[in-house]
């Protein structure tokens, strides 16, 4: 990127952040000077909090953009393959819970084809053979198929009594590799290579993630050059986007996260682990007591511990593995619930961590972890932004309306600059406006899932772990979409009532018209579940 273009970009980001801050100031000022009854005051403050959430996270996003572009000389710089002088031993593992054999076969074949010479392959079978998920004969057949696959591809097999889901079996494996053998451990050494006493690094993949042959070299190079780095994360990339709406949108959502947000967090030393396509330093894992088994997102929670203990993190923005995204709304909802439940759980820890460990994190790390752990509160925020125009159209609350000219002077620069900057930067990485729209739509459809996850995490309610389904797509029943349908019907009722108020009352014109249009926009967003709730067949 030329120096002039870079300056234009940075100026645009700075102007956008100023516009956001100005709009936030105007909103706070207008609420402060308004004369309202107590019920109106409460509702107005709730709306202000919801808007503030959006604005604060927007500032966080654009600050990351600013840092990334200010640091990089090119949006798409090529990364040269490193030339390693030594090849420290690396354990490459995949932990799987009752995953389809075809998917496991593809992953283990990719493990076998990795070019790194000092690799040691392990399959951690976390399947609950003690549960009645199938007949005893079929469970035995599945178990034997796993063993046959590992033997054929020379992948060592490890099993242990189930606890703590993925984090639990990886921790057991680490203990086993350190020589701390328990009675419930089962290890079958199918590999012909002689493994060291314990590997220096651990690479973790999800069951459906297939690494490129040169995956390991790039990450080992970073870890060897930076001895204080606990882990290095790489992006996730979905390959089933071409024929599936949900998978495509889910992949785009991931791309936006990995393209700019992760790069920005990396500049602040606040990158967190995403659970797959990641390398860990074994001594760093030992230092924090292994993976956190108390969270359904053990990766995010463990990252928090790494940074608290003074370890660094790194991010390599190079697609080095590919996998499968959720292919229907049911699978997408399960995935998003698990991620939301885990990350918001970290937010619940914030008061305690702030009180006892304030100085163990930098200001930038606190800021980035706050943004990441509070992100999935967007479900509650979206619901508030949907319900407040409805309340106004039905009950005329709040009765106080700001001067339209004053409001427009603050709102229009904010919304125009935000949209312009967001679309422009993503187009620089070859994403289309319709791609961005699809991500916004599926997030709107998922708001009840985010709300459920938020309340479960904030109030410490128990949740059941479940893996994301990976075989085909199915249509959700209308009953499963009851929250979306009821919210959509509520919007239609409010629009109808608002139109009749416009016809008969006509005052306040701007207030009624704006809220009718806003409610119609929300209705369109929510009703997009009709687009995503669609069964699609894979091409033969």
Residue, then its C-alpha position, 0 to 999 in steps of 0.5 A: x500500500x502506498x504511503x498516501x493510501x495508507x494516510x487516507x485509510x488512517x485518516x478515515x479510521x480516525x474520523x470514524x472513531x471521532x464520529x462515533x464518540x461524538x454521537x455517543x456524547x450527544x446521546x448521553x447529553x440528550x438523555x441527561x437533559x430530558x424530563x421524563x417519568x421514572x418508567x421512561x427514564x429506566x427504558x431510556x437508560x436501557x436503550x442508551x446502554x444498548x446503543x453504547x454497547x454497539x458504539x464501544x464495540x465499533x470503536x474497538x473494531x476500528x481501533x484494531x483496523x487502525x493498528x493493523x493498517x498502521x503496522x502493515x505495509x501490504x494487506x496481502x503480504x506473502x509469508x516466506x516458508x521458514x528454513x529451520x535449523x533444528x526440528x524439535x519434537x512436536x505432538x500433533x493431536x486431535x481429540x474427538x467425541x463420536x465423530x463420523x469415521x469419514x471425517x476422522x479419516x480425512x484429518x488423520x490422512x492430512x496428519x500423515x502427510x505433514x512434511x515436518x520430520x519430527x512429528x508424533x501423531x496422536x488420536x485422543x478418542x474421547x467417545x463415551x462408550x459407556x453411554x447408550x448412544x447406540x447398540x453394544x455391537x455398533x459401539x464395538x464396531x466403531x471402536x474397532x474402526x477407530x483402532x484400525x484407522x489409527x493402525x493403518x495411518x500409524x497414529x498413536x491412540x489414547x483413551x481415558x475416563x471421560x471428564x472435562x470434555x476436550x480439555x480433560x482428555x488433552x490434560x490426561x494426555x499431557x500427564x501421560x506424556x510426562x510419565x504420570x500414568x493412571x489406571x484408566x489410561x489406554x495407549x496403543x502405540x501404532x506409530x513406528x517412530x520412536x517418540x521422545x519422553x515428552x514433546x516440546x510443542x503440542x499442536x491441536x486440531x478439531x476433528x474436521x480440520x485438515x492441515x496443509x503439509x507445511x503447517x508445522x514449519x511456520x508455527x515452530x519457527x515462530x515458537x523457536x524465535x520467541x521463547x516467551x510465546x505460549x501459543x500461536x494461533x492460525x485462522x480457520x477456513x471452511x471449504x463447504x461454503x460453495x453449496x451451503x448458505x449457512x456454511x458460507x455465512x459462517x465462514x464469512x463470519x470467521x473470515x471477518x474475525x480472523x482477517x482484522x480482529x485477530x491481527x489487531x489483538x495480536x498487535x496488543x499482545x491480547x490474541x486468544x486461542x481459538x481451540x484448533x489450528x494452534x500450537x502450544x509450548x508444553x512448558x507454558x501449559x504446565x505453568x498454568x496447570x493445563x487446559x481450563x476444564x471449567x469452561x466449554x471454551x477451554x481455549x479462551x479461558x486458558x488464554x486468559x491464564x497464559x496472559x495472567x502468568x506473563x506468557x505472550x501469544x502470537x497470531x499468524x494470518x496464514x490459512x494453513x488448514x481447512x475444515x467444515x462449517x455448520x451446514x444448517x441453523x441447528x448446527x450453527x446455533x449449537x456452535x454459537x451457543x457453545x462459543x457464547x456460553x464460554x466467552x461470556x463466562x470469562x466476563x463473569x470472572x472480570x470483577x474478581x480478576x480486576x480486584x486480585x490481578x489488576x496489574x498482571x494484565x496490560x491495559x490493552x489486554x484488559x480492553x481486548x478481553x473485555x471486548x471479546x468476552x462481552x461480544x455475545x451479549x449482542x443477543x440481549x442488545x439486539x432484542x432491546x433495539x428491536x423491542x424499544x421501537x415497538x414499545x414506542x409505537x404501542x405506548x408512546x414511551x418515551x414521550x420525549x423526542x430529541x430535535x430531529x435536526x440535532x439528532x441527524x447532525x450526530x447520527x448521520x455522520x456516525x452511521x455513514x462513516x461507519x458503514x463506509x469504512x467497514x465495507x471499504x476495508x473488507x472490500x480491500x480483502x475481496x469481500x462483497x457487500x452481500x457477504x457482510x449483509x449475510x453475516x449481519x442477518x444470521x447474527x440477527x436470527x441467532x439472537x435468542x441463542x445468544x440471550x440464552x447463552x448470556x443468562x446461562x453464563x452470567x448466572x452460572x447455570x449448568x450446560x451440556x456439552x455437544x459437538x457441532x453436527x457435520x453430516x448434511x443439513x436439515x430444516x429446523x422445525x417452526x417450534x425450534x424457531x418460536x422466539x424468532x417467529x413471535x418477535x417477527x409477529x410482534x414487529x408486524x403488529x407494531x408496524x400496523x399500529x404505527x401506520x394507523x397512528x401516522x394516518x390518524x394522529x400524525x404527530x409526532x411525525x418524525x418519531x412515528x415514521x422513524x420507529x415504523x421504519x426501524x421496526x420494519x428493518x428489524x422485521x426483515x432482519x429476523x425474518x431472514x431465518x426463512x432464507x437460512x432454514x433451508x436443506x441443501x444437498x451436497x453435490x455428487 
